[in-house]
Amino acid sequence: MTPPDDFDPPVGVSIELTPGLRRVVAPNPSPMTYRGTNTYLLGTRELAVIDPGPESAAHLEAILAALGPGQSISHIVVTHTHLDHSPLARPLAARTGAPVLAYGGPEAGRSAVMQALAAGGLTGGGEGIDRAFTPDRTVADGEVIEGDGWALEVIHTPGHLGNHIALAWEDLCFTADHVMGWASSLVSPPDGDLTDFMAACARLRARNWRAFHPGHGAPVEAPAARLDWLIEHRQGREAAILEALEDGACTARGLAERIYTETPAALLPAAERNVFAHLVDLYGKTRVSPIGDLAAGATFERLK
């Protein structure tokens, strides 16, 4: 599945997606963020802002400019604490008086195995963590955030990040970076956990959705098909890793070089992180084992 070539919305402009829902794209396009972070405004009078976005004075003003007569912001909801999603929450709260809601701080929801890897010195890669983030109120899995004419069900979807949540609005779901149409989600230990990611995919797949509104890119109009693709994509990577280990024990770096044969050298570190995420998952399923301690630089062997 390839990203749509026609998704190129104007930056900083409020666009209605469906009655009661608008999107404003932040001015932070990159290989990691596609056209930029999607900030959503939900409601008609007292609004929820979902993922205010990166530290950007221009984007802050664009969000505030999207408010019409009689409209105000009552809630600021952050899906996860990557630098392209959460830093603008505090400046927006200062301008509006609205509380900031999230699952927790940067390390909330992190699995035990990832906590151990972090304690061992492994640091994250990818978008970067908003280490200064603190919500005014934490939300729990299954909690319903209620506002003026709208309600959002919190679905804890760790994997891309331990504190990542999706938000169900009737039969639509704001999936942030867990499910996107333009790319597969980054899973980079110790911040990302593939075991958690796959479990969250299965959890979302068990429900009937009309569409997903992701953190980057266009709406996903075929949610079940996209989830099936994500699951199959990861299963394919797992099979390739196990097949490569048939030739003998190897490191994540060595496996990445064997499997990602068409990947530019500059992107191999990201591929290596992806392979390591799979190896940790396979270790948990007793399919592989490190020779020595579980670590990013360990040599892994396949278990028969």
Secondary structure as a PSIPRED ss2 file (coil, helix, strand):
# PSIPRED VFORMAT (PSIPRED V4.0)

   1 M C   1.000  0.000  0.000
   2 T C   1.000  0.000  0.000
   3 P C   1.000  0.000  0.000
   4 P C   1.000  0.000  0.000
   5 D C   1.000  0.000  0.000
   6 D C   1.000  0.000  0.000
   7 F C   1.000  0.000  0.000
   8 D C   1.000  0.000  0.000
   9 P C   1.000  0.000  0.000
  10 P C   1.000  0.000  0.000
  11 V E   0.000  0.000  1.000
  12 G C   1.000  0.000  0.000
  13 V C   1.000  0.000  0.000
  14 S C   1.000  0.000  0.000
  15 I E   0.000  0.000  1.000
  16 E E   0.000  0.000  1.000
  17 L E   0.000  0.000  1.000
  18 T E   0.000  0.000  1.000
  19 P C   1.000  0.000  0.000
  20 G C   1.000  0.000  0.000
  21 L E   0.000  0.000  1.000
  22 R E   0.000  0.000  1.000
  23 R E   0.000  0.000  1.000
  24 V E   0.000  0.000  1.000
  25 V E   0.000  0.000  1.000
  26 A C   1.000  0.000  0.000
  27 P C   1.000  0.000  0.000
  28 N C   1.000  0.000  0.000
  29 P C   1.000  0.000  0.000
  30 S E   0.000  0.000  1.000
  31 P C   1.000  0.000  0.000
  32 M C   1.000  0.000  0.000
  33 T C   1.000  0.000  0.000
  34 Y E   0.000  0.000  1.000
  35 R C   1.000  0.000  0.000
  36 G C   1.000  0.000  0.000
  37 T C   1.000  0.000  0.000
  38 N E   0.000  0.000  1.000
  39 T E   0.000  0.000  1.000
  40 Y E   0.000  0.000  1.000
  41 L E   0.000  0.000  1.000
  42 L E   0.000  0.000  1.000
  43 G C   1.000  0.000  0.000
  44 T C   1.000  0.000  0.000
  45 R C   1.000  0.000  0.000
  46 E E   0.000  0.000  1.000
  47 L E   0.000  0.000  1.000
  48 A E   0.000  0.000  1.000
  49 V E   0.000  0.000  1.000
  50 I E   0.000  0.000  1.000
  51 D C   1.000  0.000  0.000
  52 P C   1.000  0.000  0.000
  53 G C   1.000  0.000  0.000
  54 P C   1.000  0.000  0.000
  55 E C   1.000  0.000  0.000
  56 S C   1.000  0.000  0.000
  57 A H   0.000  1.000  0.000
  58 A H   0.000  1.000  0.000
  59 H H   0.000  1.000  0.000
  60 L H   0.000  1.000  0.000
  61 E H   0.000  1.000  0.000
  62 A H   0.000  1.000  0.000
  63 I H   0.000  1.000  0.000
  64 L H   0.000  1.000  0.000
  65 A H   0.000  1.000  0.000
  66 A C   1.000  0.000  0.000
  67 L C   1.000  0.000  0.000
  68 G C   1.000  0.000  0.000
  69 P C   1.000  0.000  0.000
  70 G C   1.000  0.000  0.000
  71 Q C   1.000  0.000  0.000
  72 S E   0.000  0.000  1.000
  73 I E   0.000  0.000  1.000
  74 S E   0.000  0.000  1.000
  75 H E   0.000  0.000  1.000
  76 I E   0.000  0.000  1.000
  77 V E   0.000  0.000  1.000
  78 V C   1.000  0.000  0.000
  79 T C   1.000  0.000  0.000
  80 H C   1.000  0.000  0.000
  81 T C   1.000  0.000  0.000
  82 H E   0.000  0.000  1.000
  83 L C   1.000  0.000  0.000
  84 D C   1.000  0.000  0.000
  85 H C   1.000  0.000  0.000
  86 S C   1.000  0.000  0.000
  87 P C   1.000  0.000  0.000
  88 L C   1.000  0.000  0.000
  89 A H   0.000  1.000  0.000
  90 R H   0.000  1.000  0.000
  91 P H   0.000  1.000  0.000
  92 L H   0.000  1.000  0.000
  93 A H   0.000  1.000  0.000
  94 A H   0.000  1.000  0.000
  95 R H   0.000  1.000  0.000
  96 T H   0.000  1.000  0.000
  97 G C   1.000  0.000  0.000
  98 A C   1.000  0.000  0.000
  99 P C   1.000  0.000  0.000
 100 V E   0.000  0.000  1.000
 101 L E   0.000  0.000  1.000
 102 A E   0.000  0.000  1.000
 103 Y C   1.000  0.000  0.000
 104 G C   1.000  0.000  0.000
 105 G C   1.000  0.000  0.000
 106 P C   1.000  0.000  0.000
 107 E C   1.000  0.000  0.000
 108 A C   1.000  0.000  0.000
 109 G C   1.000  0.000  0.000
 110 R C   1.000  0.000  0.000
 111 S C   1.000  0.000  0.000
 112 A H   0.000  1.000  0.000
 113 V H   0.000  1.000  0.000
 114 M H   0.000  1.000  0.000
 115 Q H   0.000  1.000  0.000
 116 A H   0.000  1.000  0.000
 117 L H   0.000  1.000  0.000
 118 A H   0.000  1.000  0.000
 119 A H   0.000  1.000  0.000
 120 G C   1.000  0.000  0.000
 121 G C   1.000  0.000  0.000
 122 L C   1.000  0.000  0.000
 123 T C   1.000  0.000  0.000
 124 G C   1.000  0.000  0.000
 125 G C   1.000  0.000  0.000
 126 G C   1.000  0.000  0.000
 127 E C   1.000  0.000  0.000
 128 G C   1.000  0.000  0.000
 129 I E   0.000  0.000  1.000
 130 D C   1.000  0.000  0.000
 131 R C   1.000  0.000  0.000
 132 A C   1.000  0.000  0.000
 133 F C   1.000  0.000  0.000
 134 T C   1.000  0.000  0.000
 135 P C   1.000  0.000  0.000
 136 D C   1.000  0.000  0.000
 137 R E   0.000  0.000  1.000
 138 T E   0.000  0.000  1.000
 139 V C   1.000  0.000  0.000
 140 A C   1.000  0.000  0.000
 141 D C   1.000  0.000  0.000
 142 G C   1.000  0.000  0.000
 143 E C   1.000  0.000  0.000
 144 V E   0.000  0.000  1.000
 145 I E   0.000  0.000  1.000
 146 E E   0.000  0.000  1.000
 147 G C   1.000  0.000  0.000
 148 D C   1.000  0.000  0.000
 149 G C   1.000  0.000  0.000
 150 W C   1.000  0.000  0.000
 151 A E   0.000  0.000  1.000
 152 L E   0.000  0.000  1.000
 153 E E   0.000  0.000  1.000
 154 V E   0.000  0.000  1.000
 155 I E   0.000  0.000  1.000
 156 H E   0.000  0.000  1.000
 157 T C   1.000  0.000  0.000
 158 P C   1.000  0.000  0.000
 159 G C   1.000  0.000  0.000
 160 H C   1.000  0.000  0.000
 161 L C   1.000  0.000  0.000
 162 G C   1.000  0.000  0.000
 163 N C   1.000  0.000  0.000
 164 H C   1.000  0.000  0.000
 165 I E   0.000  0.000  1.000
 166 A E   0.000  0.000  1.000
 167 L E   0.000  0.000  1.000
 168 A E   0.000  0.000  1.000
 169 W E   0.000  0.000  1.000
 170 E C   1.000  0.000  0.000
 171 D C   1.000  0.000  0.000
 172 L E   0.000  0.000  1.000
 173 C E   0.000  0.000  1.000
 174 F E   0.000  0.000  1.000
 175 T E   0.000  0.000  1.000
 176 A E   0.000  0.000  1.000
 177 D C   1.000  0.000  0.000
 178 H C   1.000  0.000  0.000
 179 V C   1.000  0.000  0.000
 180 M C   1.000  0.000  0.000
 181 G C   1.000  0.000  0.000
 182 W C   1.000  0.000  0.000
 183 A C   1.000  0.000  0.000
 184 S C   1.000  0.000  0.000
 185 S C   1.000  0.000  0.000
 186 L C   1.000  0.000  0.000
 187 V C   1.000  0.000  0.000
 188 S C   1.000  0.000  0.000
 189 P C   1.000  0.000  0.000
 190 P C   1.000  0.000  0.000
 191 D C   1.000  0.000  0.000
 192 G C   1.000  0.000  0.000
 193 D C   1.000  0.000  0.000
 194 L H   0.000  1.000  0.000
 195 T H   0.000  1.000  0.000
 196 D H   0.000  1.000  0.000
 197 F H   0.000  1.000  0.000
 198 M H   0.000  1.000  0.000
 199 A H   0.000  1.000  0.000
 200 A H   0.000  1.000  0.000
 201 C H   0.000  1.000  0.000
 202 A H   0.000  1.000  0.000
 203 R H   0.000  1.000  0.000
 204 L H   0.000  1.000  0.000
 205 R H   0.000  1.000  0.000
 206 A C   1.000  0.000  0.000
 207 R C   1.000  0.000  0.000
 208 N C   1.000  0.000  0.000
 209 W C   1.000  0.000  0.000
 210 R C   1.000  0.000  0.000
 211 A E   0.000  0.000  1.000
 212 F E   0.000  0.000  1.000
 213 H E   0.000  0.000  1.000
 214 P E   0.000  0.000  1.000
 215 G C   1.000  0.000  0.000
 216 H C   1.000  0.000  0.000
 217 G C   1.000  0.000  0.000
 218 A C   1.000  0.000  0.000
 219 P C   1.000  0.000  0.000
 220 V E   0.000  0.000  1.000
 221 E C   1.000  0.000  0.000
 222 A C   1.000  0.000  0.000
 223 P H   0.000  1.000  0.000
 224 A H   0.000  1.000  0.000
 225 A H   0.000  1.000  0.000
 226 R H   0.000  1.000  0.000
 227 L H   0.000  1.000  0.000
 228 D H   0.000  1.000  0.000
 229 W H   0.000  1.000  0.000
 230 L H   0.000  1.000  0.000
 231 I H   0.000  1.000  0.000
 232 E H   0.000  1.000  0.000
 233 H H   0.000  1.000  0.000
 234 R H   0.000  1.000  0.000
 235 Q H   0.000  1.000  0.000
 236 G H   0.000  1.000  0.000
 237 R H   0.000  1.000  0.000
 238 E H   0.000  1.000  0.000
 239 A H   0.000  1.000  0.000
 240 A H   0.000  1.000  0.000
 241 I H   0.000  1.000  0.000
 242 L H   0.000  1.000  0.000
 243 E H   0.000  1.000  0.000
 244 A H   0.000  1.000  0.000
 245 L H   0.000  1.000  0.000
 246 E C   1.000  0.000  0.000
 247 D C   1.000  0.000  0.000
 248 G C   1.000  0.000  0.000
 249 A C   1.000  0.000  0.000
 250 C E   0.000  0.000  1.000
 251 T E   0.000  0.000  1.000
 252 A H   0.000  1.000  0.000
 253 R H   0.000  1.000  0.000
 254 G H   0.000  1.000  0.000
 255 L H   0.000  1.000  0.000
 256 A H   0.000  1.000  0.000
 257 E H   0.000  1.000  0.000
 258 R H   0.000  1.000  0.000
 259 I H   0.000  1.000  0.000
 260 Y C   1.000  0.000  0.000
 261 T C   1.000  0.000  0.000
 262 E C   1.000  0.000  0.000
 263 T C   1.000  0.000  0.000
 264 P C   1.000  0.000  0.000
 265 A H   0.000  1.000  0.000
 266 A H   0.000  1.000  0.000
 267 L H   0.000  1.000  0.000
 268 L H   0.000  1.000  0.000
 269 P H   0.000  1.000  0.000
 270 A H   0.000  1.000  0.000
 271 A H   0.000  1.000  0.000
 272 E H   0.000  1.000  0.000
 273 R H   0.000  1.000  0.000
 274 N H   0.000  1.000  0.000
 275 V H   0.000  1.000  0.000
 276 F H   0.000  1.000  0.000
 277 A H   0.000  1.000  0.000
 278 H H   0.000  1.000  0.000
 279 L H   0.000  1.000  0.000
 280 V H   0.000  1.000  0.000
 281 D H   0.000  1.000  0.000
 282 L H   0.000  1.000  0.000
 283 Y H   0.000  1.000  0.000
 284 G H   0.000  1.000  0.000
 285 K C   1.000  0.000  0.000
 286 T C   1.000  0.000  0.000
 287 R C   1.000  0.000  0.000
 288 V E   0.000  0.000  1.000
 289 S E   0.000  0.000  1.000
 290 P E   0.000  0.000  1.000
 291 I C   1.000  0.000  0.000
 292 G C   1.000  0.000  0.000
 293 D C   1.000  0.000  0.000
 294 L C   1.000  0.000  0.000
 295 A C   1.000  0.000  0.000
 296 A C   1.000  0.000  0.000
 297 G C   1.000  0.000  0.000
 298 A C   1.000  0.000  0.000
 299 T E   0.000  0.000  1.000
 300 F E   0.000  0.000  1.000
 301 E E   0.000  0.000  1.000
 302 R E   0.000  0.000  1.000
 303 L C   1.000  0.000  0.000
 304 K C   1.000  0.000  0.000
